[in-house]
Amino acid sequence: MTGCGAVIDIRQATLEDEPELRRIDLATWGPLTSPADPPENPDEWRFFDGERRTPEGLLVAVRNGRIAGWVKLGPATPLPSSNHVKMINGLAVDPEQQGAGVGRALIEAAVERARALGARKVALRVLGHNDTARRLYERCGFVVEGVLRDEFYLDGRYADDVFMARDLTQG
């Protein structure tokens, strides 16, 4: 895929990607993008924790020879009855690479991976005040399926938790 004149390659993450993924995650972490607090000790924090975060299901975008972003795709729930739904459990784009098509390329790659796994739907959650991310998801065919009003208290104000999804059975 190309974006702003540069080729964007998408591939499966590896353990060797840890330093770059960690750098991007720390650079993009904040109350606009995550309801979780940033790590207390960023110098000691690791992207791959061996439990919740592993290379499995993690795709990385490479642009101009450097990792430009990542997306995590996984099951929506641990229940077999929801195996047909995959969840985007995180997306981050290097601030220096934002606006170059990296986010869209990652979302489309996650959707294609979900299709290959037999999914009928891809879902995600986004903070209500993250207008940039919401516009990106809408441009990629995601629609709002539900809103948990004032679900989080971040940076001195309440924030909605917005559930969005893309139906893979349509076109």
N, C-alpha and C positions, 0 to 999 in steps of 0.2 A: 504494500500500500504506500502511496505517496502523500505527503503533506507539506505544503509550502516549499516545494522543490526538492525535498529530501525524502529518501526512501525510509519507510518505517517497517522494520521487520519485527514480527511477533514470534516468540518462542517460549517454550517451557522454562521456568526458572530452575536454577541449580543452586546448590549450597555456596558455590563460588561467587554468586551474585550478591551475597549478604552485605558487603560494605556499601555498594551502590544503592541497594534497596533501603538500607538503614538510613543513608544520607537523604534520600528522597522522602522517606517517611517522616523523619525529624524536621525536614524543611517545610513540609506541608501540614504538619500536625497543629491543630489549634481549635478554638471554639467555633470557627466557621465550618470545620470539616469533621470534627469528632466530638461526641459527648464524653469520651474518656479523657482523663487527665493525661498530660504528657508524662513520660518517664521521669521519675525523681532524679535519677542519675543517668543522663543521656550517654555519657561516656562508657557506661557499663551495660546499657540496654542493647539487646540483640534483636534483630528483625525475626530471625527464625528461632522460636523458643522450643521447638521439638514437640510441642503439644498442639496449640491452636494454630500456630503459624509454621507451616512446613512448605517445601517447594511444591508439594502435590497440589494441583489445582491453581497454581499461581503462574500467570503468564506475564512476561515482560516485553516491553517495547524497546527496540534498539534503533536509535536514530543517530546518524553520523558517527557510528561506531561506539556509541555510549548508551547505557541504559537510561531511557527517558521517562519510564513509568512502569506501573504494574497494576494488575487487576487480579483479584482472588475470586474464584468461582467454586462453589461447593453446594452441598445439599441444603435445601431450605429448612429441613428438620431431620432428626434422626429416624423418623417413622417411615417404614416402607410405603405407606399409603400416600406419601408425598414425593416419592422418587421421581415423578414426572415434572417436578419444579426444582430449578436450580437457582441459587441465590448468589448475587454479586455481593461479597462480604468485604469489599474494600477496593478502592481505586485511588491511585495517586500519580500525579504527573509532576516531574521536575519543574519547579517554577520557571527555569530558564527555557523550558520546552513547551510551556503552555501556549495555546493558540496555534499550534503547528499541526493539529490533527491527531496528536498522540492519544488523547482521551477517547476520541471517537474510534480510532483503530483498535484500542484495547477493548472497548465495549463490544464492537462488532466481532472481534475474535472470541470473546467470552460467549457471545450469543451462538456463534458457529460451533464452539466446543460443546455448549449445552445441547444444541441440535444433534450433534454427533453422539451424545450420550443418551439420546432419546427423549429429551425434555420437551414438554409442550408449552412451558412458560419459564421466563427468567424474571426474577423479582429482585428488588433492592430496597434499601432504606436510605433516606437522605434527610439532613436537617432542613427544616422548612425555610430558614433564612439563607440557605446556600443557593442563591438564585443562579449562579454560574453553572453549578452541577445540575440543577434541575432543568435548565434550558438544554444542556448537553443531552441529558437522558431523554427529554422530549423529542429532540432532533433525531435521536436513535430509535424512536418508536415506543418509548415507555410512556405509560399513562398512570395517573394517580389512582390507586385502588383504595386508599384509606389514609386517614390522618389521626394521629394521637396528639391532641392539642396539649400544649404546655407540658410535654413529656419530660423535658430536661430543663435544668436551670444552669445556664452557661453565661459566664462573663457578665453577670448582673441582670440577665433577662431570661424569660422563659422562651423555650424553643419547641416547635412542633417536630414530631417524628413522622415523616411522610413515607408511606409505602407506595412504591411504583412497580409496575410490571410490564412485560412485553409478551404478548400472546404469539407463540411460535407456530400455531396452527393456521394463522392467517398470512397468506403470501409468503 
